[in-house]
Amino acid sequence: PTEFAVLELLYHKGDQPMQQIGGKILLASGSITYVVDKLEQKGMLRRIACPKDRRVTYAQITEDGKKFIQDIFPEHAEQINNLMSSLSEPEKLEAIELLKKLGLPAGKF
């Protein structure tokens, strides 16, 4: 799940500073290095040094990582749709707003 979350983030949001990934997917910063190492070993992402600031390293999804996400994301989206199917349209909109509200402060941890 954590590897998927990192790849999904990179696929949808583009290159991300390693220091910010944990906050965006609610994973402890110490765990990010481990997950990124695993994904790098699998050829699904690479580390890119920031040309403007040597202290910053970006994680970048590779073509293999993109293909992996493209292959499995439709099933993931279908499962989410199935989970949400018991909600009415107003409830879905409310759930989306509540999840956004939770997600914004969660990115600060």
Summary of the structure (lengths in Angstrom):
residues: 109
radius of gyration: 15.6
end to end distance: 19.2
largest distance: 49.3
contacts: 277
relative contact order: 0.14
helix: 67%
strand: 11%
